[in-house]
Amino acid sequence: MTRPPLGPLARLAAALEHLSGTIDARALEGDSGASWTARLLAKGPDVVAAKIAEEGAELAEAVIRESDDHVASEAADVIYHLMVGLRARGVPLDAVAAKLEARQGTSGLAEKASRKPD
């Protein structure tokens, strides 16, 4: 079965930029009574990590059994919680971009093999 390509990135990039600003603003405001993001950040990286794992499992399940729309929704949840996790740890998006850039032009199999201990 042929699937369409991932397509252009501009719309997703704009959404991620907005989301990043929102997460940063919620982190600064810190009102955990009014903001899910602030609440997660106040609970710390352990709670955020558990949420990332939960959402990742839900996405994996959706990829196998659900509609494309549901997969997109679960992927959005994973991306949101991933970004909250990065903020909780103080890891800037530029650090993630640098890692992706370093892997450009490298086979995924070769990159994975390079991480295995000898």
Disulfide bonds with the S-S distance in Angstrom:
none
